[in-house]
Amino acid sequence: MTIAKLLQSATAANHLSDSSELDCELLLCFVLGVDPSYLKTWPERQVSDDHREQFDGLLQRRVGGEPVAYLIGSQGFWSLDLEVSPATLIPRPETELLVEVALELSLPEQASVLDLGTGTGAIALALAAERSYWKVCAVDLQQQAVDLAERNRQRYQLNNVTLFASDWFAAIPTQHFDLIVSNPPYIEANDPHLSQGDVRFEPASALVSGDDGLDDLRLVCSQSVDYLADGGWLVLEHGFDQGAAVRELLDRAGFVLVETRQDLNGCERITLGRHPL
Ligand SMILES: C[S@@+](CC[C@H](N)C(=O)[O-])C[C@H]1O[C@@H](n2cnc3c(N)ncnc32)[C@H](O)[C@@H]1O
């Protein structure tokens, strides 16, 4: 069967997601070891029986709900192609806004930066790739996530990043960072979305934060004050309906210039504040 026919029949026969066609293309690219442009350039090429069998196997797992990123083991984020694993969250496009906001801040040329709950290393590695003079420290509670982020760091030779395991600030030596960033877990424990779609396959440790989803944001907001230099910034990702709550947490912790930015869907997504000078 040709590439074009295989894709056509796979897309028609399976409702995988709202982006079934793209899902099928990504899975076939993975099996064939090619870029998406190959599928468009060579639609008449034959797919071998072996490759077709592998493709069908992945397709069935996708029908069962497994995220494409876990099936192919990687996900694009910012300028990077990151290895992913079920140890942590698959990086989301919304989180690129956090990177954008952090890069817009006026910071020392050799800024010291802390990424709390780094997961795949997405935020830390994107910032380190853009600012080679920054010194970025990144931590996660899960050792498997730290190991994964370390592999991603090595792949891009980002020698300005240090990764280690820590329960939030517990293992971080007392010092004053110019910037702290975090995309912590922020979903309510009984949110019905946790039993739907791709998130069913992601670990609760990366998603859930107490009854109101704010346990980790509360802790990060209150403790960051002790780890920020005067004039340093805290930039946080949160749920679309948590902007007001996070602004209040930052106000109460003594931050100034507190504001929230909206993502491309018009949802409040990133809130930042400055440690007073
Ligand atoms: C929403 S995920 C974000 C991952 C990554 N920063 C990103 O944006 O794709 C939250 C991360 O926080 C980590 N985490 C949860 N509790 C933590 C804790 N007590 N201390 C440090 N990291 C924690 C999880 O393991 C997970 O990797």
PDBQT file of the ligand as one rigid body, heavy atoms in Angstrom, charges set to zero:
ROOT
HETATM    1  C1  LIG A 301       2.823  20.685  35.234  1.00  0.00    +0.000 C 
HETATM    2  S1  LIG A 301       4.327  19.749  35.273  1.00  0.00    +0.000 S 
HETATM    3  C2  LIG A 301       5.415  20.892  34.423  1.00  0.00    +0.000 C 
HETATM    4  C3  LIG A 301       6.599  20.253  33.771  1.00  0.00    +0.000 C 
HETATM    5  C4  LIG A 301       7.438  21.226  32.918  1.00  0.00    +0.000 C 
HETATM    6  N1  LIG A 301       7.938  22.335  33.708  1.00  0.00    +0.000 N 
HETATM    7  C5  LIG A 301       6.620  21.776  31.780  1.00  0.00    +0.000 C 
HETATM    8  O1  LIG A 301       6.235  22.951  31.816  1.00  0.00    +0.000 OA
HETATM    9  O2  LIG A 301       6.353  21.022  30.822  1.00  0.00    +0.000 OA
HETATM   10  C6  LIG A 301       4.787  19.934  36.975  1.00  0.00    +0.000 C 
HETATM   11  C7  LIG A 301       6.097  19.299  37.375  1.00  0.00    +0.000 C 
HETATM   12  O3  LIG A 301       6.285  19.576  38.771  1.00  0.00    +0.000 OA
HETATM   13  C8  LIG A 301       6.863  18.446  39.388  1.00  0.00    +0.000 C 
HETATM   14  N2  LIG A 301       6.573  18.482  40.831  1.00  0.00    +0.000 N 
HETATM   15  C9  LIG A 301       5.425  18.113  41.460  1.00  0.00    +0.000 A 
HETATM   16  N3  LIG A 301       5.553  18.271  42.786  1.00  0.00    +0.000 NA
HETATM   17  C10 LIG A 301       6.805  18.755  43.001  1.00  0.00    +0.000 A 
HETATM   18  C11 LIG A 301       7.522  19.102  44.174  1.00  0.00    +0.000 A 
HETATM   19  N4  LIG A 301       6.991  18.961  45.388  1.00  0.00    +0.000 N 
HETATM   20  N5  LIG A 301       8.788  19.562  44.028  1.00  0.00    +0.000 NA
HETATM   21  C12 LIG A 301       9.348  19.674  42.793  1.00  0.00    +0.000 A 
HETATM   22  N6  LIG A 301       8.708  19.354  41.642  1.00  0.00    +0.000 NA
HETATM   23  C13 LIG A 301       7.450  18.896  41.746  1.00  0.00    +0.000 A 
HETATM   24  C14 LIG A 301       6.220  17.263  38.671  1.00  0.00    +0.000 C 
HETATM   25  O4  LIG A 301       6.984  16.091  38.831  1.00  0.00    +0.000 OA
HETATM   26  C15 LIG A 301       6.162  17.789  37.223  1.00  0.00    +0.000 C 
HETATM   27  O5  LIG A 301       7.312  17.410  36.510  1.00  0.00    +0.000 OA
ENDROOT
TORSDOF 0
